[in-house]
Amino acid sequence: MKVHASNIATLLGAELVGEDRPIKGPCTLDRPLPDHLGFINRDSAALFERVAGHTQTLFLIPSAADVTFAPPHIRMPNPRGAFARATSLFVFKPEAGISPTAYVHPTATIDPTASIGPGAAVGAFSIVGADTEVRANAVIGPRVRIGRGCLIKSGAVVGDEGFGVDTDENGNNIRLPHLGGVVLGDFVEVGGQTTVCAGTIEPTVVGDYCKFDDHVHVAHNVVMGKNCILTAHAELSGSVKLGAGVWLSPNVSIAEGIKIGDDTMLGIGAVAIRDLEPNSIYVGSPARRIRARYENPPNAQKQDVP
Protein backbone atom coordinates (compact mmCIF):
# COMPACT_ATOMS: atom_id res chain seq x y z
CA MET A 1 0.00 0.00 0.00
CA LYS A 2 1.27 3.45 -0.91
CA VAL A 3 1.11 5.84 2.02
CA HIS A 4 0.16 9.49 1.63
CA ALA A 5 0.14 12.28 4.18
CA SER A 6 -3.66 12.14 4.18
CA ASN A 7 -3.55 8.45 5.16
CA ILE A 8 -1.46 9.36 8.20
CA ALA A 9 -3.84 12.17 9.15
CA THR A 10 -6.79 9.78 8.89
CA LEU A 11 -5.05 7.17 11.02
CA LEU A 12 -4.34 9.78 13.69
CA GLY A 13 -7.79 11.35 13.48
CA ALA A 14 -6.28 14.77 12.82
CA GLU A 15 -6.13 17.45 10.13
CA LEU A 16 -3.40 17.64 7.51
CA VAL A 17 -2.14 21.18 6.96
CA GLY A 18 -0.43 21.59 3.61
CA GLU A 19 0.13 19.42 0.56
CA ASP A 20 -1.00 15.80 0.47
CA ARG A 21 2.12 14.07 -0.79
CA PRO A 22 3.40 10.47 -0.82
CA ILE A 23 5.33 9.43 2.28
CA LYS A 24 8.03 6.77 1.85
CA GLY A 25 8.96 6.23 5.50
CA PRO A 26 10.21 7.90 8.69
CA CYS A 27 13.14 10.29 9.08
CA THR A 28 14.94 12.08 11.90
CA LEU A 29 15.14 15.78 12.68
CA ASP A 30 18.90 15.59 12.14
CA ARG A 31 18.32 14.40 8.59
CA PRO A 32 14.90 15.41 7.26
CA LEU A 33 14.17 13.81 3.89
CA PRO A 34 11.72 14.74 1.13
CA ASP A 35 8.55 12.64 1.18
CA HIS A 36 9.30 11.28 4.65
CA LEU A 37 7.73 11.68 8.10
CA GLY A 38 9.40 13.35 11.08
CA PHE A 39 8.21 14.74 14.40
CA ILE A 40 8.95 17.66 16.71
CA ASN A 41 8.10 16.71 20.27
CA ARG A 42 8.37 20.09 22.00
CA ASP A 43 7.45 23.67 21.26
CA SER A 44 10.95 24.92 20.50
CA ALA A 45 11.50 27.90 18.21
CA ALA A 46 15.00 26.63 17.45
CA LEU A 47 13.71 23.25 16.28
CA PHE A 48 11.04 24.77 14.07
CA GLU A 49 13.55 27.17 12.56
CA ARG A 50 15.99 24.34 11.88
CA VAL A 51 13.57 22.39 9.69
CA ALA A 52 11.52 25.25 8.25
CA GLY A 53 13.15 24.88 4.83
CA HIS A 54 12.20 21.21 4.46
CA THR A 55 8.90 21.89 2.75
CA GLN A 56 8.63 18.42 1.21
CA THR A 57 8.82 16.64 4.58
CA LEU A 58 5.72 15.91 6.66
CA PHE A 59 6.07 16.76 10.35
CA LEU A 60 4.03 15.91 13.42
CA ILE A 61 4.15 18.92 15.74
CA PRO A 62 2.70 19.75 19.19
CA SER A 63 -0.94 20.86 19.14
CA ALA A 64 -0.14 23.84 21.34
CA ALA A 65 2.83 25.06 19.29
CA ASP A 66 2.44 28.80 18.65
CA VAL A 67 4.17 28.87 15.30
CA THR A 68 3.53 29.50 11.63
CA PHE A 69 5.08 26.47 9.98
CA ALA A 70 5.66 26.16 6.22
CA PRO A 71 6.21 22.40 5.77
CA PRO A 72 3.15 20.13 5.66
CA HIS A 73 2.25 19.14 9.18
CA ILE A 74 -0.22 17.51 11.53
CA ARG A 75 -0.76 18.86 15.02
CA MET A 76 -0.94 16.24 17.78
CA PRO A 77 -1.02 16.38 21.61
CA ASN A 78 1.81 13.83 21.72
CA PRO A 79 3.82 13.93 18.47
CA ARG A 80 6.17 11.14 19.52
CA GLY A 81 3.31 8.78 20.33
CA ALA A 82 1.59 9.74 17.09
CA PHE A 83 4.83 9.09 15.21
CA ALA A 84 4.95 5.58 16.69
CA ARG A 85 1.41 4.93 15.49
CA ALA A 86 2.03 6.41 12.05
CA THR A 87 5.21 4.47 11.38
CA SER A 88 3.24 1.23 11.80
CA LEU A 89 2.05 1.92 8.24
CA PHE A 90 5.57 1.18 6.99
CA VAL A 91 6.21 -2.01 8.97
CA PHE A 92 6.41 -5.24 6.98
CA LYS A 93 3.67 -7.58 8.07
CA PRO A 94 3.86 -11.23 7.08
CA GLU A 95 0.92 -12.84 5.40
CA ALA A 96 -1.49 -14.67 7.65
CA GLY A 97 -1.01 -18.41 7.77
CA ILE A 98 1.29 -21.15 8.96
CA SER A 99 4.78 -21.56 7.48
CA PRO A 100 5.39 -24.97 5.89
CA THR A 101 8.33 -25.45 8.27
CA ALA A 102 6.36 -24.61 11.43
CA TYR A 103 4.89 -27.29 13.68
CA VAL A 104 1.35 -26.91 15.03
CA HIS A 105 -0.09 -29.65 17.22
CA PRO A 106 -3.36 -31.06 15.88
CA THR A 107 -5.23 -29.91 19.00
CA ALA A 108 -3.98 -26.30 18.77
CA THR A 109 -6.18 -23.52 17.36
CA ILE A 110 -4.68 -20.83 15.13
CA ASP A 111 -6.82 -17.85 14.13
CA PRO A 112 -6.96 -17.48 10.32
CA THR A 113 -5.51 -13.95 10.60
CA ALA A 114 -2.52 -15.05 12.71
CA SER A 115 0.96 -15.74 11.33
CA ILE A 116 3.18 -18.64 12.44
CA GLY A 117 6.74 -18.20 11.15
CA PRO A 118 9.35 -20.65 9.87
CA GLY A 119 10.52 -23.18 12.43
CA ALA A 120 8.04 -22.03 15.07
CA ALA A 121 6.17 -24.57 17.18
CA VAL A 122 2.73 -24.42 18.81
CA GLY A 123 1.93 -27.06 21.42
CA ALA A 124 -1.12 -29.09 22.35
CA PHE A 125 -4.38 -27.31 23.24
CA SER A 126 -2.85 -23.87 22.67
CA ILE A 127 -4.74 -20.98 21.09
CA VAL A 128 -3.21 -18.18 19.00
CA GLY A 129 -5.52 -15.18 18.59
CA ALA A 130 -6.40 -12.86 15.73
CA ASP A 131 -3.66 -10.78 14.10
CA THR A 132 -0.98 -12.30 16.31
CA GLU A 133 2.49 -12.91 14.87
CA VAL A 134 4.64 -15.79 16.09
CA ARG A 135 8.05 -15.28 14.48
CA ALA A 136 10.65 -17.77 13.31
CA ASN A 137 11.79 -20.43 15.80
CA ALA A 138 9.57 -19.22 18.63
CA VAL A 139 8.11 -21.97 20.80
CA ILE A 140 4.58 -21.93 22.20
CA GLY A 141 4.16 -24.75 24.68
CA PRO A 142 1.02 -26.67 25.58
CA ARG A 143 -2.06 -25.01 27.11
CA VAL A 144 -1.05 -21.49 26.12
CA ARG A 145 -3.72 -18.93 25.26
CA ILE A 146 -2.48 -15.90 23.31
CA GLY A 147 -4.80 -12.95 22.71
CA ARG A 148 -5.19 -10.77 19.64
CA GLY A 149 -2.58 -8.47 18.17
CA CYS A 150 0.33 -10.06 20.04
CA LEU A 151 3.93 -10.38 18.86
CA ILE A 152 6.12 -13.32 19.87
CA LYS A 153 9.63 -12.63 18.59
CA SER A 154 12.13 -15.14 17.27
CA GLY A 155 13.53 -17.54 19.83
CA ALA A 156 11.01 -16.71 22.54
CA VAL A 157 9.62 -19.58 24.61
CA VAL A 158 6.12 -19.23 26.05
CA GLY A 159 4.59 -22.00 28.12
CA ASP A 160 7.41 -24.46 28.55
CA GLU A 161 7.89 -25.92 32.03
CA GLY A 162 8.92 -23.69 34.88
CA PHE A 163 11.70 -24.63 37.26
CA GLY A 164 10.15 -26.67 40.05
CA VAL A 165 12.21 -29.26 41.89
CA ASP A 166 11.57 -31.47 44.91
CA THR A 167 13.29 -34.58 46.28
CA ASP A 168 12.24 -38.21 46.33
CA GLU A 169 12.50 -40.65 49.24
CA ASN A 170 16.18 -41.17 48.40
CA GLY A 171 16.99 -37.47 48.46
CA ASN A 172 17.36 -37.23 44.69
CA ASN A 173 16.14 -34.17 42.84
CA ILE A 174 12.93 -34.69 40.86
CA ARG A 175 11.09 -32.31 38.58
CA LEU A 176 7.59 -31.12 39.42
CA PRO A 177 5.22 -31.09 36.42
CA HIS A 178 3.87 -27.70 35.32
CA LEU A 179 0.41 -28.13 33.83
CA GLY A 180 -1.12 -24.66 34.20
CA GLY A 181 -0.01 -23.14 30.91
CA VAL A 182 0.17 -19.41 30.16
CA VAL A 183 -2.43 -16.75 29.37
CA LEU A 184 -1.25 -13.71 27.38
CA GLY A 185 -3.72 -10.85 27.03
CA ASP A 186 -4.26 -8.72 23.93
CA PHE A 187 -1.45 -6.71 22.32
CA VAL A 188 1.29 -8.34 24.38
CA GLU A 189 4.86 -8.44 23.01
CA VAL A 190 7.41 -11.06 24.04
CA GLY A 191 11.03 -10.34 23.06
CA GLY A 192 13.61 -12.62 21.51
CA GLN A 193 15.12 -15.24 23.84
CA THR A 194 12.56 -14.34 26.48
CA THR A 195 10.90 -17.09 28.51
CA VAL A 196 7.42 -17.06 30.03
CA CYS A 197 7.11 -20.28 32.02
CA ALA A 198 3.96 -22.34 32.47
CA GLY A 199 2.19 -22.27 35.80
CA THR A 200 2.18 -25.35 37.98
CA ILE A 201 -1.59 -25.82 38.31
CA GLU A 202 -3.01 -22.36 37.58
CA PRO A 203 -1.64 -20.43 34.57
CA THR A 204 0.99 -17.74 34.45
CA VAL A 205 -0.98 -14.60 33.48
CA VAL A 206 0.19 -11.54 31.51
CA GLY A 207 -2.19 -8.58 31.18
CA ASP A 208 -3.14 -6.65 28.04
CA TYR A 209 -0.55 -4.36 26.44
CA CYS A 210 2.40 -5.72 28.43
CA LYS A 211 5.70 -5.42 26.55
CA PHE A 212 8.75 -7.59 27.23
CA ASP A 213 12.23 -6.82 25.92
CA ASP A 214 14.67 -9.51 24.79
CA HIS A 215 16.25 -11.82 27.42
CA VAL A 216 13.53 -11.48 30.06
CA HIS A 217 12.56 -14.34 32.39
CA VAL A 218 9.04 -14.70 33.78
CA ALA A 219 8.79 -17.73 36.09
CA HIS A 220 5.84 -20.00 36.83
CA ASN A 221 2.63 -18.58 38.31
CA VAL A 222 3.59 -14.94 37.84
CA VAL A 223 0.49 -12.73 37.49
CA MET A 224 0.76 -9.20 36.12
CA GLY A 225 -1.68 -6.43 35.29
CA LYS A 226 -1.92 -4.50 32.05
CA ASN A 227 0.67 -2.17 30.52
CA CYS A 228 3.73 -3.53 32.33
CA ILE A 229 7.17 -2.95 30.77
CA LEU A 230 9.93 -5.50 31.38
CA THR A 231 13.32 -4.55 29.93
CA ALA A 232 16.35 -6.69 29.12
CA HIS A 233 17.44 -9.27 31.70
CA ALA A 234 14.62 -8.54 34.12
CA GLU A 235 13.95 -11.68 36.20
CA LEU A 236 10.68 -12.50 37.95
CA SER A 237 10.77 -15.48 40.30
CA GLY A 238 7.84 -17.80 40.85
CA SER A 239 4.44 -16.43 41.97
CA VAL A 240 5.47 -12.77 41.71
CA LYS A 241 2.53 -10.39 41.29
CA LEU A 242 2.86 -7.12 39.38
CA GLY A 243 0.18 -4.46 39.41
CA ALA A 244 -0.77 -2.45 36.33
CA GLY A 245 1.77 -0.12 34.75
CA VAL A 246 4.85 -1.53 36.48
CA TRP A 247 8.23 -0.78 34.85
CA LEU A 248 11.23 -3.05 35.43
CA SER A 249 14.57 -1.66 34.25
CA PRO A 250 17.45 -3.86 33.00
CA ASN A 251 18.76 -6.54 35.38
CA VAL A 252 15.98 -6.15 37.93
CA SER A 253 15.42 -9.25 40.06
CA ILE A 254 12.29 -9.97 42.09
CA ALA A 255 12.24 -12.69 44.74
CA GLU A 256 9.62 -15.42 44.87
CA GLY A 257 6.10 -14.39 45.85
CA ILE A 258 6.79 -10.63 46.02
CA LYS A 259 3.99 -8.17 45.18
CA ILE A 260 4.73 -4.93 43.31
CA GLY A 261 2.05 -2.22 43.43
CA ASP A 262 0.54 -0.42 40.43
CA ASP A 263 2.64 2.15 38.55
CA THR A 264 5.86 1.36 40.40
CA MET A 265 9.26 1.51 38.68
CA LEU A 266 12.42 -0.37 39.65
CA GLY A 267 15.74 1.12 38.54
CA ILE A 268 18.62 -0.72 36.88
CA GLY A 269 19.76 -3.72 38.87
CA ALA A 270 17.27 -3.26 41.71
CA VAL A 271 16.49 -6.35 43.79
CA ALA A 272 13.04 -6.65 45.40
CA ILE A 273 12.99 -8.93 48.44
CA ARG A 274 9.82 -7.52 50.03
CA ASP A 275 6.49 -6.20 48.77
CA LEU A 276 6.75 -2.74 47.19
CA GLU A 277 4.29 0.17 47.41
CA PRO A 278 2.33 1.44 44.41
CA ASN A 279 3.33 4.56 42.44
CA SER A 280 6.92 4.55 43.65
CA ILE A 281 10.46 4.47 42.29
CA TYR A 282 12.80 1.95 43.90
CA VAL A 283 16.56 1.56 43.40
CA GLY A 284 19.36 -0.56 44.79
CA SER A 285 19.83 -3.96 46.41
CA PRO A 286 17.75 -4.47 48.40
CA ALA A 287 15.38 -2.09 46.65
CA ARG A 288 14.63 1.12 48.56
CA ARG A 289 12.01 3.74 47.77
CA ILE A 290 13.32 7.15 46.70
CA ARG A 291 10.14 8.99 45.68
CA ALA A 292 6.72 8.80 44.05
CA ARG A 293 6.74 8.03 40.34
CA TYR A 294 3.71 10.07 39.21
CA GLU A 295 1.85 13.07 40.58
CA ASN A 296 -1.33 11.57 39.13
CA PRO A 297 -0.71 7.83 38.73
CA PRO A 298 -2.48 6.24 35.74
CA ASN A 299 -3.86 3.42 37.87
CA ALA A 300 -4.70 5.46 40.98
CA GLN A 301 -8.25 4.14 41.25
CA LYS A 302 -7.01 0.57 41.50
CA GLN A 303 -3.71 0.72 43.39
CA ASP A 304 -3.49 -3.00 43.91
CA VAL A 305 -1.91 -6.05 42.38
CA PRO A 306 -3.91 -8.74 40.56
C-alpha positions as MATLAB code, in Angstrom:
seq = 'MKVHASNIATLLGAELVGEDRPIKGPCTLDRPLPDHLGFINRDSAALFERVAGHTQTLFLIPSAADVTFAPPHIRMPNPRGAFARATSLFVFKPEAGISPTAYVHPTATIDPTASIGPGAAVGAFSIVGADTEVRANAVIGPRVRIGRGCLIKSGAVVGDEGFGVDTDENGNNIRLPHLGGVVLGDFVEVGGQTTVCAGTIEPTVVGDYCKFDDHVHVAHNVVMGKNCILTAHAELSGSVKLGAGVWLSPNVSIAEGIKIGDDTMLGIGAVAIRDLEPNSIYVGSPARRIRARYENPPNAQKQDVP';
ca = [
       0.000    0.000    0.000;
       1.275    3.445   -0.912;
       1.107    5.840    2.023;
       0.162    9.486    1.631;
       0.143   12.281    4.181;
      -3.655   12.142    4.177;
      -3.552    8.451    5.165;
      -1.458    9.361    8.195;
      -3.841   12.168    9.151;
      -6.794    9.778    8.886;
      -5.047    7.168   11.019;
      -4.337    9.784   13.688;
      -7.794   11.351   13.482;
      -6.281   14.767   12.824;
      -6.132   17.451   10.131;
      -3.402   17.642    7.511;
      -2.143   21.179    6.962;
      -0.428   21.587    3.610;
       0.132   19.420    0.559;
      -1.000   15.798    0.470;
       2.118   14.073   -0.793;
       3.396   10.469   -0.823;
       5.332    9.432    2.284;
       8.027    6.774    1.851;
       8.964    6.232    5.495;
      10.206    7.901    8.692;
      13.145   10.289    9.078;
      14.945   12.076   11.905;
      15.144   15.779   12.683;
      18.896   15.588   12.145;
      18.318   14.405    8.589;
      14.895   15.414    7.258;
      14.174   13.811    3.887;
      11.719   14.738    1.134;
       8.547   12.644    1.180;
       9.303   11.282    4.650;
       7.731   11.681    8.101;
       9.404   13.351   11.078;
       8.212   14.744   14.398;
       8.949   17.660   16.708;
       8.097   16.713   20.268;
       8.374   20.092   21.997;
       7.450   23.669   21.264;
      10.951   24.920   20.500;
      11.497   27.897   18.206;
      15.004   26.633   17.447;
      13.713   23.250   16.281;
      11.037   24.768   14.073;
      13.552   27.173   12.557;
      15.995   24.343   11.879;
      13.572   22.388    9.694;
      11.518   25.250    8.251;
      13.152   24.879    4.834;
      12.195   21.211    4.463;
       8.900   21.893    2.745;
       8.632   18.421    1.214;
       8.824   16.638    4.582;
       5.725   15.906    6.660;
       6.070   16.762   10.354;
       4.032   15.907   13.423;
       4.147   18.916   15.741;
       2.701   19.755   19.192;
      -0.939   20.855   19.144;
      -0.144   23.841   21.338;
       2.830   25.063   19.285;
       2.435   28.796   18.652;
       4.175   28.866   15.299;
       3.525   29.503   11.631;
       5.077   26.470    9.977;
       5.658   26.156    6.222;
       6.207   22.395    5.768;
       3.150   20.132    5.655;
       2.252   19.143    9.184;
      -0.223   17.509   11.529;
      -0.761   18.862   15.022;
      -0.943   16.238   17.782;
      -1.018   16.382   21.615;
       1.808   13.829   21.721;
       3.821   13.932   18.466;
       6.172   11.136   19.521;
       3.310    8.785   20.334;
       1.588    9.744   17.093;
       4.835    9.090   15.207;
       4.952    5.578   16.688;
       1.408    4.934   15.492;
       2.026    6.409   12.050;
       5.213    4.465   11.382;
       3.241    1.234   11.796;
       2.051    1.923    8.244;
       5.571    1.180    6.995;
       6.205   -2.015    8.967;
       6.414   -5.240    6.985;
       3.670   -7.584    8.074;
       3.862  -11.235    7.081;
       0.918  -12.840    5.396;
      -1.485  -14.673    7.645;
      -1.011  -18.406    7.766;
       1.290  -21.150    8.962;
       4.776  -21.565    7.484;
       5.386  -24.967    5.885;
       8.326  -25.448    8.265;
       6.356  -24.608   11.429;
       4.891  -27.286   13.685;
       1.350  -26.909   15.026;
      -0.090  -29.645   17.217;
      -3.365  -31.063   15.881;
      -5.227  -29.908   19.000;
      -3.978  -26.301   18.769;
      -6.177  -23.524   17.362;
      -4.679  -20.827   15.130;
      -6.819  -17.853   14.125;
      -6.965  -17.475   10.316;
      -5.514  -13.955   10.598;
      -2.522  -15.053   12.711;
       0.963  -15.735   11.334;
       3.175  -18.643   12.444;
       6.735  -18.197   11.147;
       9.353  -20.653    9.869;
      10.524  -23.177   12.429;
       8.041  -22.028   15.070;
       6.166  -24.573   17.180;
       2.733  -24.424   18.811;
       1.932  -27.063   21.420;
      -1.123  -29.088   22.346;
      -4.377  -27.306   23.241;
      -2.848  -23.875   22.668;
      -4.737  -20.978   21.094;
      -3.210  -18.182   18.999;
      -5.517  -15.178   18.591;
      -6.396  -12.864   15.729;
      -3.660  -10.777   14.096;
      -0.982  -12.303   16.311;
       2.487  -12.909   14.871;
       4.644  -15.786   16.089;
       8.052  -15.284   14.484;
      10.652  -17.771   13.314;
      11.788  -20.426   15.798;
       9.568  -19.222   18.627;
       8.109  -21.972   20.800;
       4.584  -21.928   22.199;
       4.163  -24.745   24.682;
       1.016  -26.672   25.580;
      -2.057  -25.012   27.107;
      -1.053  -21.485   26.125;
      -3.720  -18.925   25.261;
      -2.480  -15.899   23.311;
      -4.796  -12.947   22.710;
      -5.186  -10.772   19.641;
      -2.579   -8.471   18.174;
       0.326  -10.062   20.036;
       3.929  -10.376   18.862;
       6.116  -13.317   19.872;
       9.630  -12.635   18.592;
      12.134  -15.137   17.268;
      13.530  -17.540   19.826;
      11.006  -16.708   22.541;
       9.620  -19.580   24.615;
       6.116  -19.226   26.049;
       4.590  -22.003   28.116;
       7.414  -24.465   28.550;
       7.885  -25.920   32.027;
       8.917  -23.685   34.878;
      11.704  -24.628   37.265;
      10.153  -26.666   40.046;
      12.214  -29.263   41.891;
      11.573  -31.472   44.905;
      13.289  -34.582   46.276;
      12.242  -38.206   46.326;
      12.501  -40.647   49.236;
      16.176  -41.165   48.401;
      16.992  -37.475   48.459;
      17.361  -37.230   44.688;
      16.136  -34.165   42.838;
      12.931  -34.688   40.860;
      11.094  -32.311   38.576;
       7.588  -31.123   39.416;
       5.221  -31.086   36.424;
       3.874  -27.703   35.317;
       0.409  -28.131   33.827;
      -1.116  -24.664   34.199;
      -0.015  -23.145   30.907;
       0.166  -19.414   30.159;
      -2.428  -16.745   29.374;
      -1.251  -13.711   27.382;
      -3.725  -10.851   27.034;
      -4.264   -8.721   23.932;
      -1.445   -6.706   22.316;
       1.286   -8.342   24.378;
       4.856   -8.436   23.005;
       7.410  -11.057   24.040;
      11.029  -10.335   23.056;
      13.611  -12.621   21.514;
      15.122  -15.243   23.835;
      12.556  -14.337   26.480;
      10.897  -17.093   28.514;
       7.424  -17.064   30.034;
       7.108  -20.284   32.018;
       3.960  -22.341   32.470;
       2.185  -22.274   35.803;
       2.185  -25.350   37.982;
      -1.593  -25.822   38.307;
      -3.012  -22.359   37.581;
      -1.639  -20.431   34.566;
       0.990  -17.738   34.455;
      -0.977  -14.599   33.476;
       0.187  -11.537   31.514;
      -2.191   -8.577   31.184;
      -3.145   -6.651   28.045;
      -0.547   -4.365   26.436;
       2.399   -5.719   28.430;
       5.699   -5.425   26.549;
       8.752   -7.590   27.226;
      12.232   -6.819   25.921;
      14.673   -9.513   24.789;
      16.248  -11.821   27.420;
      13.530  -11.480   30.056;
      12.556  -14.338   32.389;
       9.036  -14.705   33.784;
       8.790  -17.726   36.090;
       5.838  -20.004   36.827;
       2.632  -18.579   38.307;
       3.587  -14.937   37.837;
       0.493  -12.731   37.486;
       0.762   -9.197   36.116;
      -1.677   -6.435   35.295;
      -1.923   -4.495   32.051;
       0.671   -2.169   30.524;
       3.726   -3.532   32.327;
       7.165   -2.952   30.769;
       9.928   -5.503   31.379;
      13.318   -4.550   29.929;
      16.347   -6.690   29.118;
      17.443   -9.273   31.704;
      14.619   -8.541   34.122;
      13.953  -11.676   36.195;
      10.683  -12.499   37.953;
      10.771  -15.475   40.298;
       7.838  -17.797   40.850;
       4.439  -16.432   41.971;
       5.473  -12.768   41.714;
       2.534  -10.395   41.290;
       2.863   -7.122   39.378;
       0.179   -4.458   39.406;
      -0.771   -2.454   36.329;
       1.767   -0.120   34.747;
       4.849   -1.528   36.481;
       8.228   -0.781   34.849;
      11.227   -3.053   35.431;
      14.569   -1.662   34.255;
      17.448   -3.858   33.005;
      18.755   -6.540   35.379;
      15.982   -6.148   37.934;
      15.421   -9.251   40.062;
      12.285   -9.974   42.087;
      12.239  -12.689   44.736;
       9.619  -15.422   44.873;
       6.097  -14.386   45.851;
       6.791  -10.635   46.018;
       3.988   -8.171   45.179;
       4.733   -4.926   43.314;
       2.054   -2.217   43.431;
       0.543   -0.423   40.434;
       2.635    2.150   38.550;
       5.862    1.365   40.398;
       9.262    1.515   38.685;
      12.421   -0.371   39.655;
      15.741    1.125   38.539;
      18.618   -0.718   36.878;
      19.764   -3.722   38.872;
      17.267   -3.259   41.705;
      16.489   -6.349   43.789;
      13.045   -6.653   45.395;
      12.993   -8.932   48.440;
       9.816   -7.523   50.025;
       6.490   -6.205   48.766;
       6.745   -2.736   47.190;
       4.293    0.167   47.408;
       2.327    1.444   44.408;
       3.330    4.555   42.440;
       6.925    4.550   43.649;
      10.457    4.472   42.293;
      12.805    1.952   43.896;
      16.557    1.558   43.396;
      19.363   -0.563   44.795;
      19.828   -3.958   46.406;
      17.753   -4.467   48.403;
      15.380   -2.087   46.646;
      14.627    1.117   48.558;
      12.011    3.743   47.766;
      13.321    7.151   46.697;
      10.137    8.986   45.675;
       6.725    8.801   44.049;
       6.736    8.030   40.345;
       3.706   10.071   39.209;
       1.853   13.068   40.579;
      -1.326   11.566   39.134;
      -0.706    7.829   38.732;
      -2.484    6.241   35.737;
      -3.865    3.419   37.871;
      -4.702    5.456   40.976;
      -8.252    4.141   41.247;
      -7.009    0.573   41.497;
      -3.706    0.718   43.386;
      -3.490   -3.003   43.910;
      -1.908   -6.051   42.383;
      -3.907   -8.739   40.558;
];
